[in-house]
Amino acid sequence: MENAQAGEVISVEERFGRSGRAPVSVSHDRPAPKEESELSNKVAAILTRFTRWLDSYGETSWDHQSFFAGPVGGKAKALYYRHGTIGTAAVAPIILCEAFLPWTRRFFHHRIRFPIADAHYAMGFLFLHQASGKSSCLEKASHFLDELKKSRAPGFEEYCWGYPFDWVTRGGVLKKDTPLITTTPYVYEAFLQGFKATQRDEWKQVLASIAHHARFEIKDFETSPAASSCSYSPFDGGGVINAAAYRAFLLFSASQSFSNDDYRKTAERNLNFVLEAQNPDGSWYYAVDGVRDFVDHFHTCFVMKALGKIYTATGDEGCYSALAKGTEYYLKNLFDEEGLPKPFSKAPRLTVYKRELYDCAECINLGLVLRKSFPSFEKTVVRVIKEVTSNWVKPDGSFRSRRLHLGWDNVPMHRWGQSQMFRSLAYYLSEQPTSNVCQVDAGNNGHPSRN
């Protein structure tokens, strides 16, 4: 493994090509230059409209979990986990609202701010700054990073983040602001990208604090002589596969940025857990507890995206082999007959929607991470971007949230797709020639909304 010099903070995007396998430089799946130029210009225009919508709408929103984040929905969900028949009757009206009356979220909870969304918006504006060179984009990114410093989980010495609502789970209630290893790595990556753009020492200090939290306040649980799962929060028992993948990526990155071999050793055990948990067909279940054995789109993307980043950072051959199997499974089983992302290959229950903005966003993100090593992602990325830019953009500039079996869920949810799609399209744009993105604009002269 190639370690960075002490104190050198390296972004994931800079690591492409450092691994032992040379990335593919030419792909027959890549669109023609004219087609890619037209698409990138369309994406730039859509992102400009989106930033103006964001200024107008504000930085709080409802959420996928709004139905269950308040006292009524939370009690119904808890009852569902404890008492099957009675609980099903309790949640059924809420599920019907989700399926047919998605706007009724406002009756169950209020708009709130989400650290995951702020991290994605920060990264998105940093990609736009990289693409356009406009200072307004950097100002917007700095604003979201400053908001993240304010929203850190209280009661913890190190920087960490969780959900801003009580989350009812199968194992009990995770109280508001409980740190989650599925949230904190996004913030780490946002500050990492921000530090590379500005060299602000305070952001490097935040990175060091986040890494310390991930190493010592998230717990390890041995699963084999070479592997360990990790806790989802500082207080649970582990076993969730994407949680270990997130932590492995964060600690591999921190081990190189801060020349810390202890971080690397811990990351390797989490990585080995993820590799050992892969099914023979190339898929990953959500968890290894024998209960949550569903295979869905965006959690698969989370796992593979983390492995892709680790592979580009380290050249680990185990990562490459897992990604090769995972890519074959993913492209064959998590897309519908139109070649677009579908929610599940193995669903845990009846789904009330046909397609999910979140799935589309993570598909684009994953494809951009992996397409240099796996060129089959080229067509997938372009196909999904064309679908989103053609059918998912609303007149106000925001994105539709879900395609239901009848109609659309048009409630804009920052954590559940809006911010992820903004980041993925900005990431795509940042890899295009500068001449194609000169018209991108951060909106509102770089000044954040007051909402």
N, C-alpha and C positions, 0 to 999 in steps of 0.2 A: 504494500500500500504506500502511495506517495503522500507524505505528510507535507503540509504547508509550513513555511517558516513561522516562527513564533510571532503571534500577533497579526498574521496576515489573514484577513477574513475574505473568504472566497465564495462567490455566488454559484449556484448550481449551473446557471446558463454558461458560465465561463469554463466549466469542466468538460463540456462536450469534446470528445476527441482525445481526452487524456487517458482513457482506459486502454487496456491491452488490445482490444479489438478496434480496428480502425472503423470509424463510422462510414456508412455508405454515402459517397459524395454525389452520385448521380442515381436518380430513380426514374424508371419509366412510368411510375405511377404519379409523378409530380405533374400538376397541370401546366399547360402551355403558358409562357410568359405573359401573353396578352390576357388570357383568362385570369391568371393570378393577379395581374395589375388591376383589372376591373373589379375583382372580388375585394382586394385590399382597399381600393378607393371606396367601395360600397361600405365596407366595415368601418372605415374612418368616418364616413358621414353618419353612420348609425351611432358610433361612439360619441360623436359630437352632440347629437340629439339626446343621447342618454345622459350625458353630463349636465345638460341643461335641465332635463327632467329631474335629475337628482337634486340640483340646486333648488328647484321649485317644490319638490315633494318633501324633502328633508331626509335626515339620516336615521330616523326611527321608522319602524314598520310593524305590521302584523307578521305572523310567522306560520309555517306549517304546524307548529305545536300550539298555536294560539287557542285552538279548541280545547286543549288539555292543560294549558298553563295556568288557568284560573281555578278557583275553588270548585266550581261545578264540574268542569271537565276533569280536573285532577281526581276528584272523588270517584267519578264514574270509571276512570281508567284504573284506579287502584282496586275498585270492586271487580273489574274485569279480570285482573290478574289473580285475585283471591278466590272468586266464585264464578266459575265459567258461565253457567246458564243465566244467573241473575246479572252478572257483569255484562254479558252480551246484550241483554235487554237494556241495560243502563247506557251503554255506549252506542247502541244502534241508531238512535235519533241524531247523535252527533256525527256519526259516519255518513248518514243520509244528508246532513247539512254540508259536509265536506264534499260529497259527490255531486250534489245538485244545487246547493246554495252556498258556495264558498265565501261569498261576501258577508255571511253571518258570523264570521270570525270576530267581528267587532263587538258582538254581544257576549263573547266568552272571555276576552282579554283585551288589553290595550296595546298600543304601539310602544315598542321599546327599542333600545339600541343593542346591537349584537357585535361582540368583539370579532367573531369570525368574519362578519361582513366588513367591518372596518379594516381588517387585515387584507382582505381581498381588494377592497377599494384602494388601499395604499399601494399594493403591488400593481394594480391596474394602472394607476396614475404614474407610477414609476416606469412601467413599460411604455406608456405614452410619452413620457419625458425622453426616454431612450429613443423612441421612434421619431419624435418631432423636434426635440431640443428646446421645447417651450418651457420657460420658467414657471408658467401658471400650473403646469402639470406637476412639477416638483413641489410647488406650494400646496397644492391639494393633497399630495401624498404625505407631506410633512404634517398637515392638519390631522389626517387620520391617524398617523403614528402618535401624535400628541394626545389624541383622544384615547388611544389604547393605553398610554401611560396612566391616564386618569381612571380607566375602567378595570385595572388589575384587581385580582381577587383580594379582598381585605382579609387580614388575619394571617397572612403568609409573609415570611421574611423576603422571599424571592419573588420576582415577577412571574405571574401565571394568570390564566384566565379560564373561565367556564361559561355556563349559560346564565343569562340574567333572569331566570325564572326557575321555580321549583319543578324538577323533572321527575315525573312518576315513572319508575321502571319496574321490571319484573322482580328485582331485588329490594325494592323500597324507594324512598324519595331521596333524590340527590338535591340538596338544598341549593337555592340560588347562589351563584358565585363559587360553587365547589370547583376547584381546578380540574380540568379535563385534558388528558394527553391527546385528545382528538381536536382540541381547540388551540392549545398553546403552541404547537409547532407551526401553525399558520402565522401566528404573531411573530414567532422567531424568524420565519422566512421573510416576512415583511420588513422587520428591522434589519435583517441581513442585507436585503436588497437596498434599503434606504441608506445603510452605512456605506455600501459600495458607491452609491451615487453622491454622497456628501462628505464622507469621512468624519461625521459628527461623533465625537468621542462618547457623548452621553448615550448614543444608540449602541455603541459597542459595549458599554457597561450593562445596558439592558440585555443584550445578547448573552453576556457572561452570566447574568443572574438567571435568565431563563434556562440556560444549560445546567446550572447548578440545581435548579428545581427539578428538571427532568431526570437528572441522575439520582438525586438523593431523596426527593419527596414523592416520587412515583416508585412503587415497590416492584421487586422482582420475585418471580415464582419459578423455580426450576422445573422444567418439563422433560429434560433429558440431560445426560452428562454435558452436552455442548450447548444447550438451549434453555432459555427462560422466557416465559411470557411476562407481561407487566400489568400493573393495575391500570384501570381506566381513569381513576382518580386516586388521590392518596389513601383512600379508605376501602377499596374493594379488593376482590380476590383474583382478578386477572382472567385471561383466556380469550379476550376479544382480539382477533387477528389484526385488524387494521390499527388498533391501538399500539401494538408492538411494532408494526411497520412505521407508524409515525415517529415513535420514540427512537427507533433504530436510525432513521434518517436524521433526526435532530442531533443525536449524539455523535453520529459519524461526522456530520458537518462541524459540530462544535469541537470534536477531537482534532480536526485539521485546522480550524480557525484559531484554536487556543493551544495547540500542541499538547493535548491532554490524552495520554494513553489509557487512562482509566475509563474515559468516555468511550474510547474505541472498543475496549474489551466488553463493556456493558452492551454497546450497540451490536457487537458481533453475536452475543447470546440472543438478543431479541431478533436479530436477522435470522439466525438459525431456527428459531421457533417458527417464524413465518415460512421459511423454506420447508421445514418438516411438516407444517400444517397443510401444505398444498395437496390437493386430492390428485389421484392418478390421472384424472382427465384434464388436469391443469387449472381447475377452479379452486377457489377458497370459500369455505363457509364463513359466515359472520363470526362465529365463535366455535371453540372446541368443546363446549359443554354438553354436546349431544342433544341440545334443545333448540338453540338458535342456528339451525343448519340450513338456512336459506342462502341462496346465491343471488345477489342483486347487482345492479349496474354500477352505481356510484361507489359502493364499498369495494367492489372489485377494482375500480379505478384507483381508489385510495391506496390499496395494497400495491398494485402494479406501479403506480406513479412513484411511491416511496422507493420501491426496488429499482426503478429506472434511475432515480436520482442517486441512489447508493452506487449503482453500477457505473454511472458516468463519473462518480467521484473516486471510485476505488478499483474499477475493473474486475470486480469479484465475479468469478466464473459461475458460482452458484446462483447469483442473481441473474446472469444471462440465461442460464438453462431454465430457471423458473419462469423468466419472462417469455422465453420462446414457447414453452408449454402454455403459459397463461394467455399469450397473444392468440394462439390457435383457438383455445377455448373461447376467449372473449369475443373474437370476431365471428365465430360460428354460432354462438349461443345467446348473446346478449344484444342482438339486433333483430328487428322484425323483417317482414317480407319486403319492405321498402328500403331496407338497408339503414334504418334509423334506430337509435338506442331504444331498447325496451326495458322496463323496470326490473324484471326478474327472469332468470332462467329456471329457477326453482323458487316459487313464491311460498311464503309462510301462511298466506291468507288471501282472500279475495281482494283485488285492487280496484279502486274506484276511479282510476285514471288510465289513459292509454299511453301517454308519454309525459315526461318530466323535464322541465328546463334544467334542473340540477344534473340529470343524466347527460343531457346534451353538453352542458358546460364542462363536466368532468371528462367526457369523451374527447372533447377538443383539447383540454389540458393534457390528458394522457397521450394523445396522439402526437402533440407537439414535443413532449418529453422523449417519446420513443421512436419517432419516425426516422431519425438518422441511423438507428440500429435496426429498425424493423420497417422497411419502406412500405409495407402493406398498409400502414396507417395513413399514408399520404392521401389516398382517395377518400378514406373515411373522414379525415379532418375536413377536406373541402366539401364533401357531401353534407356533413352536419352543419357546417357554417352556412352553406347555401340554404339549407332547410330553415335554420334559425333566422337568417336575414330576410328570407322571403315570407315566412309565415308566423313568426313569433314576435315581431316588433309591433307594438301598439302605436296608435296615432300620436300619443303623448311622448313617445320616445322610450318608454320602459318596455320590458319583455313580458309576454304572457307567462304564467307560472306553470300551468299544466294543461295538456289536452285531455279532457275528460272523455268518457265514452259518449256523452252527449254534450257538445259545446266545449267551452274553455273555462279554466280558473284564471281570471284576470287580476286577482289581488296581487299587487307587487309586494314581494317578501324579500328583504335585503339578504337574510341569511339563507333563504331557500331558493337560490338560483340567480337573483338579480346581480349580486356582487360577483358570484362565480363566473357568470357569463360575461360580465364586464371585463374581468381579469383575463379570461381565456381569449376573448377577441383582441384585447390590448396586447397580450402575449403574441398572438398570431401576427398582429400588425408590426410589432417590434422586430420581427424577423424578415420583414419585407424591405425592399429598397426605399431609402428615405424619400425619393421623389414621389412615391405612391402615397405618402401619408402627410404631405405638407399641409393639408387643409384641416388636420385634426385640431380640435380646440377643447380646452378644459372647461369652458363655460364660465360665466360670471366673473371673468378676469382673474380666475384663480382663488376668489374669495369663497370660503365654505358657506353653505346655507346656515341660517340661524335657527332652523327648525329642530 
